[in-house]
Amino acid sequence: MYHENDLVVYGTYGVCKIIEISSKALMGKPQDYYVLKPVEDERATVFVPVRNEALVTKNMRPVLSEDQASELIEALQQAPSMWVTDGHERRDRYQRIISSGNCSELSRLVKTLYQKKLQLLKEGKKLHTSDEQFLRSAEKMLTDELATALHLDRKSIPELIQAQMAAETDDL
């Protein structure tokens, strides 16, 4: 069970703070809810039923620890590409990764799309619009969590990730 003031990752909302656990009567039946505020969107409020195990277990998890976040960034060097040639398969796979919120998969997705973007730029081309959207979504989710875990400003995270990816190409 989570507590007030815990930081969690909730689905595609990203990092949220549990501002309270309150009881609300919906359809005449009182139920306890986690009241979440996304850290990057103070206007949004998310209510998650405490007893809805599927929502809590599948969509909500603690923010990475500082050590886990550092290990994730270091692992980028060895992370294999996950580029999928077929556009439909690629969209389906990348959408599943975004929906899962799995940091390891998100970091691999960012690396893959970033490298593909650089490759296409050298050829005078651009990423497909949907791939660009996946890159932005994955970057935002990853940036929010890593910044929280590492106690860094959000603006420094993309540079940190790109530096780690650049270190990989220097090692080749």
N, CA, C and O of each residue as an XYZ file, in Angstrom:
688
protein
N       0.841     -1.190      0.000
C       0.000      0.000      0.000
C       0.881      1.246      0.000
O       1.945      1.287      0.618
N       0.406      2.239     -0.703
C       1.116      3.508     -0.776
C       0.576      4.460      0.293
O      -0.478      4.229      0.884
N       1.328      5.532      0.520
C       0.964      6.499      1.552
C       0.970      7.908      0.971
O       1.513      8.155     -0.106
N       0.348      8.829      1.715
C       0.377     10.238      1.322
C       1.821     10.696      1.165
O       2.701     10.297      1.928
N       2.048     11.540      0.164
C       3.343     12.133     -0.176
C       4.304     11.176     -0.872
O       5.413     11.580     -1.225
N       3.910      9.910     -1.081
C       4.744      9.004     -1.879
C       4.776      9.495     -3.317
O       3.787     10.019     -3.831
N       5.921      9.320     -3.958
C       6.035      9.588     -5.389
C       5.908      8.260     -6.113
O       6.587      7.288     -5.783
N       5.030      8.231     -7.103
C       4.786      7.019     -7.874
C       4.767      7.370     -9.356
O       4.648      8.535     -9.737
N       4.886      6.343    -10.173
C       4.677      6.502    -11.608
C       3.331      5.858    -11.885
O       3.095      4.705    -11.524
N       2.439      6.622    -12.536
C       1.114      6.093    -12.841
C       0.858      6.180    -14.341
O       0.632      7.260    -14.889
N       0.899      5.023    -14.991
C       0.615      4.937    -16.423
C       1.336      6.000    -17.221
O       2.501      6.303    -16.965
N       0.636      6.565    -18.189
C       1.241      7.590    -19.041
C       1.209      8.977    -18.392
O       1.700      9.940    -18.980
N       0.637      9.090    -17.185
C       0.687     10.361    -16.462
C       2.097     10.641    -15.974
O       2.451     11.793    -15.721
N       2.897      9.604    -15.840
C       4.271      9.766    -15.385
C       4.354      9.882    -13.877
O       3.558      9.287    -13.152
N       5.325     10.654    -13.411
C       5.565     10.790    -11.972
C       4.439     11.609    -11.335
O       4.120     12.714    -11.773
N       3.857     11.035    -10.300
C       2.768     11.685     -9.564
C       3.062     11.634     -8.072
O       3.754     10.742     -7.581
N       2.519     12.609     -7.374
C       2.602     12.616     -5.912
C       1.226     12.228     -5.377
O       0.204     12.741     -5.833
N       1.212     11.319     -4.409
C      -0.048     10.973     -3.754
C      -0.330     12.084     -2.748
O       0.304     12.162     -1.696
N      -1.289     12.937     -3.086
C      -1.554     14.082     -2.210
C      -2.481     13.722     -1.057
O      -2.479     14.377     -0.014
N      -3.276     12.671     -1.258
C      -4.104     12.185     -0.158
C      -4.712     10.840     -0.524
O      -4.730     10.432     -1.685
N      -5.199     10.179      0.489
C      -5.993      8.969      0.298
C      -7.343      9.318      0.904
O      -7.468      9.505      2.114
N      -8.359      9.404      0.035
C      -9.654      9.871      0.520
C     -10.758      8.894      0.154
O     -10.618      8.063     -0.742
N     -11.853      9.024      0.873
C     -13.016      8.179      0.634
C     -14.059      8.996     -0.113
O     -14.394     10.112      0.285
N     -14.562      8.431     -1.192
C     -15.604      9.089     -1.979
C     -16.707      8.074     -2.220
O     -16.452      6.881     -2.388
N     -17.931      8.565     -2.234
C     -19.068      7.688     -2.506
C     -19.475      7.855     -3.968
O     -20.056      8.870     -4.352
N     -19.166      6.865     -4.757
C     -19.597      6.856     -6.149
C     -20.630      5.750     -6.302
O     -20.417      4.624     -5.853
N     -21.739      6.074     -6.930
C     -22.849      5.130     -7.085
C     -23.319      4.614     -5.724
O     -23.691      3.449     -5.580
N     -23.295      5.506     -4.730
C     -23.807      5.181     -3.413
C     -22.927      4.302     -2.552
O     -23.301      3.959     -1.430
N     -21.769      3.936     -3.057
C     -20.889      3.035     -2.309
C     -19.567      3.747     -2.018
O     -18.846      4.105     -2.949
N     -19.237      3.958     -0.733
C     -17.966      4.628     -0.419
C     -16.764      3.740     -0.765
O     -16.776      2.523     -0.578
N     -15.748      4.399     -1.270
C     -14.535      3.677     -1.663
C     -13.334      4.592     -1.438
O     -13.423      5.804     -1.636
N     -12.201      4.001     -1.020
C     -10.971      4.770     -0.828
C     -10.250      4.938     -2.159
O     -10.192      4.019     -2.975
N      -9.701      6.140     -2.359
C      -8.977      6.465     -3.584
C      -7.624      7.079     -3.254
O      -7.491      7.844     -2.299
N      -6.624      6.732     -4.057
C      -5.377      7.484     -4.062
C      -5.654      8.713     -4.911
O      -6.139      8.588     -6.035
N      -5.358      9.884     -4.398
C      -5.519     11.112     -5.168
C      -4.123     11.527     -5.615
O      -3.277     11.892     -4.799
N      -3.895     11.466     -6.924
C      -2.573     11.714     -7.495
C      -2.531     13.048     -8.218
O      -3.494     13.445     -8.873
N      -1.407     13.733     -8.091
C      -1.131     14.960     -8.851
C       0.122     14.711     -9.672
O       1.199     14.524     -9.105
N       0.008     14.704    -11.005
C       1.216     14.585    -11.828
C       2.157     15.754    -11.532
O       1.717     16.903    -11.484
N       3.434     15.473    -11.334
C       4.375     16.531    -10.949
C       4.579     17.554    -12.060
O       4.940     18.697    -11.783
N       4.357     17.167    -13.292
C       4.557     18.100    -14.401
C       3.255     18.699    -14.921
O       3.266     19.413    -15.924
N       2.137     18.423    -14.261
C       0.854     18.990    -14.674
C      -0.007     19.179    -13.431
O      -0.858     18.346    -13.118
N       0.222     20.272    -12.737
C      -0.477     20.539    -11.479
C      -1.988     20.683    -11.663
O      -2.739     20.568    -10.694
N      -2.441     20.931    -12.896
C      -3.878     21.093    -13.131
C      -4.607     19.757    -13.107
O      -5.802     19.708    -12.815
N      -3.899     18.675    -13.413
C      -4.529     17.353    -13.486
C      -4.611     16.713    -12.106
O      -3.742     16.911    -11.258
N      -5.661     15.953    -11.905
C      -5.823     15.146    -10.702
C      -6.314     13.782    -11.149
O      -7.211     13.679    -11.985
N      -5.726     12.739    -10.593
C      -6.081     11.373    -10.962
C      -6.554     10.649     -9.708
O      -5.902     10.700     -8.664
N      -7.692      9.976     -9.822
C      -8.238      9.196     -8.716
C      -8.090      7.718     -9.052
O      -8.583      7.254    -10.080
N      -7.411      6.987     -8.182
C      -7.184      5.558     -8.400
C      -7.782      4.792     -7.220
O      -7.354      4.981     -6.082
N      -8.766      3.930     -7.480
C      -9.355      3.161     -6.383
C      -8.302      2.282     -5.698
O      -7.628      1.486     -6.352
N      -8.169      2.432     -4.395
C      -7.170      1.692     -3.625
C      -7.357      0.184     -3.789
O      -6.380     -0.559     -3.887
N      -8.595     -0.259     -3.819
C      -8.876     -1.699     -3.874
C      -8.932     -2.266     -5.288
O      -9.155     -3.464     -5.459
N      -8.737     -1.438     -6.294
C      -8.722     -1.950     -7.668
C      -7.313     -2.455     -7.955
O      -6.461     -1.729     -8.467
N      -7.097     -3.710     -7.610
C      -5.763     -4.297     -7.698
C      -5.194     -4.232     -9.111
O      -3.993     -4.031     -9.290
N      -6.050     -4.402    -10.111
C      -5.579     -4.371    -11.500
C      -4.976     -3.007    -11.828
O      -3.894     -2.934    -12.411
N      -5.663     -1.933    -11.460
C      -5.140     -0.587    -11.737
C      -3.893     -0.293    -10.922
O      -2.906      0.222    -11.448
N      -3.937     -0.620     -9.640
C      -2.814     -0.302     -8.759
C      -1.589     -1.133     -9.124
O      -0.482     -0.600     -9.201
N      -1.773     -2.424     -9.348
C      -0.642     -3.307     -9.638
C      -0.078     -3.077    -11.031
O       1.140     -3.049    -11.209
N      -0.944     -2.912    -12.013
C      -0.492     -2.797    -13.402
C       0.002     -1.395    -13.747
O       0.986     -1.242    -14.471
N      -0.676     -0.373    -13.233
C      -0.401      0.993    -13.682
C       0.375      1.860    -12.708
O       0.817      2.947    -13.080
N       0.553      1.413    -11.474
C       1.190      2.272    -10.480
C       2.382      1.548     -9.863
O       2.292      0.381     -9.480
N       3.490      2.261     -9.777
C       4.696      1.686     -9.179
C       5.520      2.812     -8.564
O       5.344      3.978     -8.916
N       6.426      2.460     -7.638
C       7.295      3.493     -7.055
C       8.242      4.061     -8.114
O       8.584      3.386     -9.085
N       8.652      5.292     -7.915
C       9.663      5.912     -8.777
C      10.971      5.155     -8.579
O      11.249      4.660     -7.486
N      11.771      5.067     -9.635
C      13.080      4.421     -9.533
C      13.899      5.046     -8.407
O      13.757      6.230     -8.105
N      14.749      4.243     -7.797
C      15.691      4.783     -6.817
C      16.810      5.494     -7.581
O      16.931      5.350     -8.798
N      17.608      6.244     -6.869
C      18.733      6.940     -7.492
C      19.695      5.936     -8.127
O      20.177      6.159     -9.237
N      19.976      4.835     -7.433
C      20.867      3.798     -7.974
C      20.279      3.153     -9.223
O      20.989      2.941    -10.206
N      18.996      2.843     -9.191
C      18.348      2.236    -10.358
C      18.391      3.177    -11.560
O      18.618      2.739    -12.688
N      18.176      4.463    -11.319
C      18.205      5.443    -12.402
C      19.607      5.544    -13.002
O      19.758      5.601    -14.223
N      20.621      5.566    -12.158
C      22.007      5.622    -12.642
C      22.350      4.377    -13.451
O      22.981      4.472    -14.504
N      21.937      3.213    -12.961
C      22.189      1.957    -13.679
C      21.486      1.943    -15.028
O      22.031      1.444    -16.013
N      20.289      2.484    -15.070
C      19.528      2.537    -16.319
C      20.264      3.375    -17.363
O      20.354      2.985    -18.527
N      20.784      4.515    -16.947
C      21.515      5.383    -17.875
C      22.797      4.700    -18.340
O      23.129      4.745    -19.524
N      23.517      4.071    -17.420
C      24.752      3.365    -17.791
C      24.472      2.207    -18.745
O      25.285      1.919    -19.623
N      23.340      1.549    -18.581
C      22.983      0.395    -19.417
C      22.646      0.799    -20.852
O      22.580     -0.055    -21.736
N      22.435      2.087    -21.087
C      22.121      2.546    -22.447
C      23.204      2.169    -23.447
O      22.914      1.898    -24.612
N      24.450      2.152    -22.993
C      25.546      1.819    -23.913
C      25.352      0.456    -24.546
O      25.597      0.287    -25.740
N      24.917     -0.519    -23.764
C      24.780     -1.883    -24.272
C      23.369     -2.201    -24.760
O      23.135     -3.283    -25.298
N      22.448     -1.294    -24.584
C      21.060     -1.567    -24.968
C      20.942     -1.755    -26.478
O      21.326     -0.873    -27.246
N      20.408     -2.909    -26.911
C      20.272     -3.149    -28.348
C      19.138     -2.319    -28.948
O      18.197     -1.928    -28.259
N      19.254     -2.065    -30.230
C      18.218     -1.330    -30.945
C      16.941     -2.150    -30.984
O      16.984     -3.380    -30.995
N      15.820     -1.477    -31.005
C      14.543     -2.170    -31.125
C      13.768     -1.658    -32.344
O      12.537     -1.650    -32.356
N      14.521     -1.228    -33.373
C      13.887     -0.738    -34.590
C      13.136     -1.880    -35.267
O      13.662     -2.982    -35.423
N      11.911     -1.598    -35.660
C      11.071     -2.563    -36.371
C      10.801     -1.977    -37.746
O      10.268     -0.874    -37.864
N      11.169     -2.715    -38.783
C      11.063     -2.208    -40.152
C       9.616     -1.982    -40.575
O       9.300     -0.948    -41.163
N       8.746     -2.922    -40.288
C       7.337     -2.798    -40.675
C       6.666     -1.707    -39.840
O       6.662     -1.769    -38.611
N       6.099     -0.710    -40.518
C       5.511      0.445    -39.843
C       4.381      0.109    -38.889
O       4.311      0.665    -37.793
N       3.489     -0.798    -39.289
C       2.365     -1.167    -38.420
C       2.849     -1.904    -37.176
O       2.413     -1.612    -36.062
N       3.743     -2.850    -37.371
C       4.314     -3.582    -36.226
C       5.034     -2.622    -35.289
O       4.919     -2.723    -34.067
N       5.787     -1.678    -35.885
C       6.555     -0.719    -35.099
C       5.616      0.124    -34.234
O       5.854      0.285    -33.037
N       4.551      0.660    -34.834
C       3.604      1.480    -34.069
C       2.975      0.675    -32.929
O       2.847      1.172    -31.810
N       2.583     -0.576    -33.221
C       1.972     -1.408    -32.176
C       2.950     -1.665    -31.034
O       2.596     -1.535    -29.862
N       4.169     -2.026    -31.378
C       5.176     -2.338    -30.351
C       5.527     -1.101    -29.528
O       5.588     -1.160    -28.300
N       5.756      0.019    -30.212
C       6.137      1.237    -29.507
C       4.994      1.743    -28.629
O       5.234      2.268    -27.542
N       3.749      1.589    -29.094
C       2.603      2.003    -28.280
C       2.509      1.159    -27.012
O       2.203      1.685    -25.942
N       2.769     -0.137    -27.122
C       2.762     -1.007    -25.944
C       3.833     -0.567    -24.942
O       3.604     -0.582    -23.733
N       4.998     -0.176    -25.452
C       6.087      0.268    -24.571
C       5.692      1.551    -23.844
O       5.898      1.673    -22.636
N       5.125      2.508    -24.582
C       4.684      3.766    -23.965
C       3.632      3.472    -22.900
O       3.699      4.004    -21.792
N       2.672      2.635    -23.231
C       1.592      2.306    -22.290
C       2.101      1.587    -21.048
O       1.553      1.762    -19.960
N       3.146      0.779    -21.205
C       3.675      0.016    -20.067
C       4.402      0.908    -19.068
O       4.388      0.633    -17.868
N       5.041      1.978    -19.553
C       5.809      2.853    -18.669
C       7.085      2.221    -18.143
O       7.703      2.753    -17.221
N       7.492      1.086    -18.719
C       8.699      0.384    -18.281
C       9.931      1.209    -18.654
O      10.194      1.438    -19.834
N      10.677      1.651    -17.653
C      11.815      2.553    -17.891
C      12.893      1.949    -18.771
O      13.456      2.633    -19.626
N      13.179      0.690    -18.571
C      14.200      0.029    -19.372
C      13.803      0.027    -20.849
O      14.614      0.327    -21.725
N      12.543     -0.317    -21.104
C      12.044     -0.326    -22.482
C      11.959      1.095    -23.040
O      12.281      1.323    -24.206
N      11.531      2.044    -22.221
C      11.459      3.436    -22.674
C      12.841      3.958    -23.052
O      12.987      4.668    -24.047
N      13.856      3.609    -22.260
C      15.211      4.083    -22.563
C      15.714      3.464    -23.865
O      16.369      4.137    -24.661
N      15.410      2.183    -24.083
C      15.796      1.537    -25.349
C      15.060      2.174    -26.523
O      15.631      2.349    -27.600
N      13.795      2.518    -26.311
C      13.012      3.161    -27.367
C      13.592      4.530    -27.706
O      13.731      4.871    -28.880
N      13.928      5.311    -26.689
C      14.539      6.626    -26.921
C      15.845      6.462    -27.690
O      16.093      7.181    -28.658
N      16.666      5.531    -27.267
C      17.946      5.302    -27.938
C      17.726      4.910    -29.400
O      18.371      5.455    -30.296
N      16.825      3.973    -29.635
C      16.548      3.488    -30.989
C      16.079      4.619    -31.895
O      16.594      4.793    -33.000
N      15.101      5.385    -31.425
C      14.539      6.446    -32.264
C      15.516      7.604    -32.435
O      15.562      8.226    -33.496
N      16.284      7.891    -31.412
C      17.296      8.944    -31.517
C      18.350      8.565    -32.560
O      18.733      9.389    -33.391
N      18.811      7.322    -32.511
C      19.806      6.866    -33.491
C      19.228      6.845    -34.903
O      19.909      7.209    -35.862
N      17.974      6.419    -35.031
C      17.321      6.396    -36.346
C      17.168      7.820    -36.871
O      17.358      8.071    -38.061
N      16.828      8.737    -35.993
C      16.673     10.140    -36.381
C      17.994     10.703    -36.904
O      18.018     11.392    -37.924
N      19.095     10.408    -36.203
C      20.416     10.867    -36.656
C      20.790     10.259    -38.000
O      21.320     10.944    -38.874
N      20.510      8.969    -38.159
C      20.804      8.286    -39.421
C      20.025      8.926    -40.570
O      20.585      9.176    -41.638
N      18.752      9.189    -40.355
C      17.923      9.788    -41.400
C      18.354     11.220    -41.704
O      18.322     11.642    -42.861
N      18.755     11.968    -40.685
C      19.234     13.339    -40.904
C      20.454     13.353    -41.817
O      20.585     14.228    -42.673
N      21.346     12.380    -41.633
C      22.530     12.278    -42.497
C      22.142     12.011    -43.942
O      22.870     12.375    -44.865
N      20.990     11.373    -44.135
C      20.497     11.070    -45.478
C      19.573     12.165    -46.001
O      19.001     12.035    -47.084
N      19.426     13.245    -45.232
C      18.554     14.339    -45.634
C      17.078     14.025    -45.449
O      16.228     14.627    -46.105
N      16.767     13.083    -44.560
C      15.382     12.674    -44.327
C      15.002     12.944    -42.873
O      15.832     13.329    -42.050
N      13.718     12.727    -42.589
C      13.212     12.923    -41.230
C      12.528     11.655    -40.744
O      12.122     10.800    -41.531
N      12.410     11.558    -39.420
C      11.632     10.475    -38.822
C      10.173     10.616    -39.245
O       9.683     11.727    -39.445
N       9.489      9.495    -39.378
C       8.057      9.516    -39.638
C       7.379     10.229    -38.468
O       7.856     10.152    -37.336
N       6.291     10.908    -38.731
C       5.587     11.674    -37.706
C       5.244     10.834    -36.479
O       5.421     11.287    -35.348
N       4.753      9.614    -36.695
C       4.387      8.777    -35.540
C       5.623      8.396    -34.729
O       5.556      8.327    -33.502
N       6.754      8.146    -35.400
C       7.989      7.827    -34.679
C       8.466      9.030    -33.869
O       8.960      8.873    -32.752
N       8.320     10.217    -34.425
C       8.690     11.447    -33.715
C       7.817     11.615    -32.467
O       8.308     12.018    -31.413
N       6.526     11.307    -32.589
C       5.620     11.397    -31.437
C       5.993     10.376    -30.364
O       5.962     10.680    -29.172
N       6.345      9.161    -30.794
C       6.780      8.146    -29.827
C       8.053      8.597    -29.121
O       8.200      8.398    -27.915
N       8.972      9.201    -29.866
C      10.218      9.687    -29.273
C       9.918     10.748    -28.217
O      10.457     10.694    -27.111
N       9.058     11.716    -28.554
C       8.718     12.774    -27.594
C       8.039     12.209    -26.342
O       8.361     12.607    -25.223
N       7.102     11.281    -26.537
C       6.397     10.686    -25.390
C       7.354      9.909    -24.494
O       7.341     10.067    -23.274
N       8.183      9.070    -25.107
C       9.130      8.257    -24.333
C      10.141      9.151    -23.620
O      10.474      8.910    -22.460
N      10.630     10.184    -24.310
C      11.588     11.116    -23.691
C      10.971     11.807    -22.482
O      11.611     11.929    -21.438
N       9.725     12.260    -22.624
C       9.072     12.962    -21.522
C       8.912     12.046    -20.311
O       9.243     12.425    -19.187
N       8.403     10.839    -20.549
C       8.189      9.909    -19.436
C       9.506      9.559    -18.754
O       9.597      9.542    -17.526
N      10.517      9.284    -19.557
C      11.825      8.911    -19.025
C      12.474     10.091    -18.302
O      13.029      9.933    -17.215
N      12.399     11.264    -18.912
C      12.984     12.471    -18.327
C      12.362     12.783    -16.972
O      13.074     13.074    -16.010
N      11.034     12.723    -16.894
C      10.357     13.029    -15.631
C      10.814     12.097    -14.513
O      11.102     12.542    -13.402
N      10.878     10.807    -14.814
C      11.242      9.853    -13.765
C      12.717      9.952    -13.394
O      13.061      9.926    -12.212
N      13.592     10.065    -14.393
C      15.023     10.161    -14.094
C      15.346     11.441    -13.332
O      16.161     11.426    -12.410
N      14.712     12.548    -13.713
C      14.945     13.811    -13.006
C      14.518     13.690    -11.542
O      15.208     14.176    -10.646
N      13.389     13.047    -11.311
C      12.911     12.850     -9.938
C      13.859     11.942     -9.159
O      14.245     12.257     -8.034
N      14.229     10.819     -9.761
C      15.078      9.835     -9.078
C      16.480     10.373     -8.796
O      17.059     10.099     -7.744
N      17.021     11.144     -9.749
C      18.396     11.639     -9.617
C      18.474     13.028     -8.982
O      19.564     13.567     -8.791
N      17.319     13.600     -8.657
C      17.256     14.933     -8.047
C      17.934     15.972     -8.941
O      18.703     16.810     -8.472
N      17.628     15.895    -10.242
C      18.196     16.825    -11.215
C      17.088     17.611    -11.890
O      15.920     17.225    -11.862
N      17.478     18.716    -12.496
C      16.544     19.499    -13.288
C      16.175     18.706    -14.542
O      17.031     18.059    -15.145
N      14.911     18.757    -14.928
C      14.441     18.027    -16.112
C      15.275     18.354    -17.353
O      15.511     17.481    -18.188
N      15.716     19.599    -17.476
C      16.436     20.025    -18.684
C      17.778     19.325    -18.843
O      18.295     19.230    -19.956
N      18.348     18.835    -17.755
C      19.668     18.201    -17.835
C      19.600     16.732    -18.253
O      20.618     16.165    -18.649
N      18.445     16.113    -18.176
C      18.327     14.677    -18.446
C      18.569     14.325    -19.916
O      19.335     13.400    -20.184
N      17.952     15.020    -20.883
C      18.238     14.661    -22.283
C      19.730     14.749    -22.621
O      20.248     13.918    -23.368
N      20.415     15.749    -22.076
C      21.859     15.883    -22.312
C      22.614     14.700    -21.709
O      23.561     14.190    -22.307
N      22.193     14.272    -20.533
C      22.810     13.135    -19.855
C      22.634     11.858    -20.683
O      23.576     11.082    -20.844
N      21.441     11.648    -21.197
C      21.152     10.471    -22.026
C      21.951     10.524    -23.324
O      22.551      9.528    -23.728
N      21.958     11.688    -23.976
C      22.694     11.818    -25.240
C      24.189     11.641    -25.022
O      24.871     11.063    -25.869
N      24.704     12.126    -23.911
C      26.131     11.940    -23.614
C      26.448     10.458    -23.453
O      27.494      9.993    -23.907
N      25.557      9.722    -22.815
C      25.769      8.284    -22.637
C      25.716      7.566    -23.986
O      26.499      6.648    -24.231
N      24.804      7.977    -24.854
C      24.725      7.361    -26.184
C      25.940      7.739    -27.020
O      26.429      6.928    -27.807
N      26.431      8.963    -26.856
C      27.628      9.392    -27.583
C      28.843      8.611    -27.104
O      29.730      8.301    -27.899
N      28.895      8.290    -25.816
C      30.006      7.499    -25.270
C      30.048      6.130    -25.928
O      31.122      5.557    -26.111
N      28.877      5.604    -26.284
C      28.818      4.301    -26.951
C      29.482      4.377    -28.322
O      30.253      3.492    -28.691
N      29.183      5.434    -29.077
C      29.767      5.536    -30.411
C      31.263      5.812    -30.329
O      32.011      5.444    -31.235
N      31.709      6.458    -29.250
C      33.145      6.688    -29.063
C      33.880      5.378    -28.794
O      35.049      5.226    -29.147
N      33.168      4.419    -28.154
C      33.782      3.134    -27.819
C      33.903      2.206    -29.020
O      34.658      1.235    -28.975
N      33.172      2.488    -30.089
C      33.185      1.590    -31.258
C      34.459      1.719    -32.057
O      34.628      1.035    -33.066
